[in-house]
Amino acid sequence: MLGQTTTTASAGSFTRRRRALLATIPGVQQRVRFRMAKVEDVPALTRVFRSYYETSDWQYFLEFDEENCIRYLETVIGTPIVPHMIGEERTPESDIVSVLSYQLIQDFSKKPIAIGHTLWIRKDYHPTALARHLIDTFLDLARGDGASVIHLPVMSNLPEARSLKNLLRKKDFHEMGFVMRKGL
């Protein structure tokens, strides 16, 4: 298993080497494979979404519905209305470590607006360059789709929000309002 060694000294140096490698985008690309999700990925993505739900405050407002999640993912990935890009570890298990999804809308504009849906990174990858790579990829995908602007909602109640907002500011995003919520 990645990171397991027989001595404490080598475990510490491996962790430092891994951390240094994953602090760079080339290092992330060396350890993580990126691809667009297929319908066959829906069971694994459903587990990811359940895990996200269980670690967020959505659990205080909503009841997770696995069948509805599966139906939604099969529809939007199969069509593809909401593309989902997944990052998988380059290991035999190919565990999902990130998800980026977005939708293009063009209700009133000549060019589409790219609306971010999901930006999820597995907790052990939080201190890496993975978020930076995903934001860069989102910018490239949106430009390639002809979008003129990106809206990326950030849930301010998540512990990672401050770090994500700082990253987005570095990428020239700016705040344009806020989201308010009331449980019913």
Secondary structure, DSSP 8 states (H G I E B T S, - for coil): -TT--SSHHHHHHHHHHHHHHHTSHHHHHHHEEEEE--GGGHHHHHHHHHHHHHHSGGGGT----HHHHHHHHHHHHHTTSS-EEEEEESSTT--EEEEEEEEEE-SS-SS-EEEEEEEEE-GGGTTSSHHHHHHHHHHHHHHHTT-SEEE----TTSTTHHHHHHHHHHTT------------
